[in-house]
Structure formats: C-alpha cells, structure tokens
Amino acid sequence: MNVFIDRLNHGIGRAVAWLTLAMAVAVAAIVLLRYAFAQNTIQIQEAVSYGHGLVLMLGMAYTLKENGHVRVDILYSGRGPRWRALVDLFGHLFLLLPVAGLVLVTSLPYAASAWRILEGSSEVGGLPGVFLLKTLIPLMAVLLLLQGLSEISKAWRRLAGRSSE
C-alpha cells in the first residue's frame, strides 16, 4: 500500500510541477497584454490563481513524501536514525494526521456548498470553476492523510530495524 500512495503522490507532484512553467508563461502573457496592448486579462489572471492553488494543494503530499517540509532542527538534526524515526512517528501521528483530518472534516461542507451552486468567479468574465478550486482543499487533506500513513509505516519499519531509509 505504501508503494501505491508514494507513487500516487509522486505522480501528482511531478505533474503539478510542470504547471509552474505554464504559470510563468501566463504571467508573462498578462504583462505583455497589459503593457504592450492595453488589454485586461481577467481569465488569464484567474488561471494563474487556479494554477497556484493546484500547485500548493496538490504539491503538499508530494513535498511530505520527498521530506521537504520544515522541521524543528533542534529535535532532528545531528541525531541518529532511530531518534529521527521517533520524531517522524510522533509528528505524523500527533500533528499531521489530526490537522489534516480537521482540514478534511471542515472543508467538506465548504466544497459541497460550492458544488451545490456550481460557484464561479465573482469577476465579470472570470472563470466558472471556483467549485473545482475549492474541491482541492479536501483532496489535499486526503492526499496528506494517505501520505502521512505511508510515512508512519516507514518510520515504524525504521524503528523496528526493517528498513534502511
């Protein structure tokens, strides 16, 4: 199961990483259209905002998998693998899982409300998919919960001496 979760989040992370390139091109287009042609580009601006949401929300679990989140170095650096596994286990069990669970539970009604009305942009001529953007919040929480469970399993295996990670 860990392999599936890790591959899922790795694939999602790599896919949304390419979105940052598309966002850079879109921002360049916005600047060019605004200053060279005096054109307002609400749809492109909102597309960049949507892209930021996608990268942030769907990249969190990938960052966790790649060990890229910030840690309290006082507790982690300069310590042995067993201590690091204990810190990881404690952090994932008592910090990550409860917070991700809370985000999931509280964001479901928020996203469901947006789906009920198929919420769109408040800007005239804006993009119609705000409900899709709001759906990223509970999806992010689910991906974090799954990756957290995978990381707990890895830490447990390291503590039991069954892994060289």
C-alpha positions in Angstrom: 0.0 0.0 0.0 2.9 2.4 0.8 4.2 2.0 -2.7 0.8 2.9 -4.2 0.5 6.0 -2.0 4.1 7.1 -2.7 3.7 6.6 -6.5 0.3 8.4 -6.5 1.7 11.5 -4.7 4.9 11.3 -6.7 3.0 11.4 -10.0 0.7 14.2 -8.8 3.7 16.2 -7.6 5.6 15.8 -10.8 2.6 16.7 -12.9 1.8 19.9 -11.0 5.5 20.9 -11.0 5.1 21.4 -14.8 2.2 23.7 -14.0 4.7 26.3 -12.6 6.2 26.6 -16.1 2.7 27.2 -17.6 2.0 29.8 -14.8 5.3 31.7 -15.6 4.3 31.8 -19.3 0.8 33.0 -18.4 2.2 35.8 -16.1 4.5 36.9 -19.0 1.4 37.0 -21.3 -0.5 39.0 -18.7 2.3 41.6 -18.5 2.7 41.7 -22.3 -1.0 42.1 -22.9 -1.4 44.7 -20.3 1.6 46.9 -21.1 2.0 46.4 -24.8 -1.6 46.1 -25.9 -3.5 47.7 -23.0 -5.7 44.6 -22.7 -7.2 43.4 -19.4 -6.9 39.6 -19.0 -9.2 38.5 -16.1 -9.4 34.9 -17.4 -5.6 34.5 -17.6 -5.1 36.2 -14.2 -7.6 33.8 -12.7 -6.0 30.8 -14.5 -2.7 31.8 -12.8 -4.5 31.9 -9.4 -6.1 28.5 -10.1 -2.6 27.2 -11.0 -1.2 28.5 -7.7 -4.0 26.6 -5.9 -3.3 23.4 -7.8 0.5 23.5 -7.2 0.1 24.4 -3.5 -2.7 22.0 -2.6 -1.7 19.0 -4.7 2.1 19.5 -4.0 1.8 19.2 -0.2 1.7 15.5 -0.1 4.5 15.2 -2.6 6.6 17.5 -0.5 5.9 15.4 2.5 6.9 12.3 0.6 10.1 13.9 -0.6 10.9 15.0 3.0 10.7 18.7 2.0 8.6 20.1 4.8 10.3 22.3 7.5 11.2 20.5 10.8 12.3 21.7 14.1 16.0 21.1 13.6 16.7 21.2 17.4 14.8 17.9 17.6 16.0 16.4 14.4 19.5 17.4 13.2 22.6 15.7 14.5 20.6 12.8 15.8 20.6 9.1 14.9 18.2 7.3 12.6 16.3 5.8 15.5 15.7 9.2 17.1 14.6 10.7 13.7 12.2 7.9 13.2 10.7 8.6 16.6 10.3 12.3 15.8 8.8 11.4 12.4 6.4 8.9 14.0 5.3 11.4 16.7 5.0 14.3 14.3 2.9 12.4 11.8 0.7 10.7 14.4 0.0 13.6 16.7 0.4 16.6 14.5 -0.1 15.8 10.8 -2.9 13.3 11.0 -5.1 15.4 13.4 -4.6 18.6 11.4 -5.2 17.0 8.0 -8.3 15.3 9.5 -9.6 18.6 10.8 -9.0 20.3 7.5 -10.8 17.4 5.7 -13.8 17.5 8.0 -14.2 21.3 8.0 -13.6 21.7 4.2 -16.1 19.1 3.0 -19.2 21.4 3.7 -17.3 24.3 2.2 -16.6 22.4 -1.0 -20.1 20.9 -1.1 -21.7 24.3 -0.8 -19.6 25.5 -3.8 -20.7 22.4 -5.8 -24.4 22.9 -4.9 -24.4 26.3 -6.7 -21.6 25.5 -9.2 -19.8 28.5 -7.8 -18.0 30.6 -10.4 -15.8 33.7 -10.4 -17.1 36.9 -8.8 -15.4 38.8 -11.6 -17.2 39.7 -14.8 -15.8 37.4 -17.5 -14.0 35.3 -14.9 -13.5 31.6 -14.9 -16.5 29.5 -13.9 -14.8 26.7 -11.9 -14.4 28.1 -8.4 -16.2 25.0 -7.1 -13.4 22.9 -8.6 -10.8 25.0 -6.9 -12.5 24.7 -3.5 -12.6 20.9 -4.0 -8.8 20.9 -3.9 -8.9 21.6 -0.1 -10.5 18.3 0.9 -8.5 16.5 -1.8 -5.3 17.9 -0.4 -6.3 16.7 3.1 -7.0 13.2 1.8 -3.6 13.1 0.0 -1.8 14.3 3.1 -3.6 11.8 5.3 -2.6 9.0 2.9 1.0 10.1 2.7 1.1 10.6 6.4 0.0 7.0 6.9 2.7 5.9 4.5 5.3 7.9 6.4 4.1 6.5 9.7 4.6 3.0 8.3 8.1 3.9 7.1 9.1 5.4 10.5 7.7 2.3 12.2 9.7 0.0 9.9 12.9 2.1 10.7 12.2 1.8 14.4 11.8 -2.0 14.1 15.0 -2.2 12.1 13.3 -3.5 8.9 14.3 -0.5 6.7 17.5 1.3 5.7 15.7 4.6 4.9 
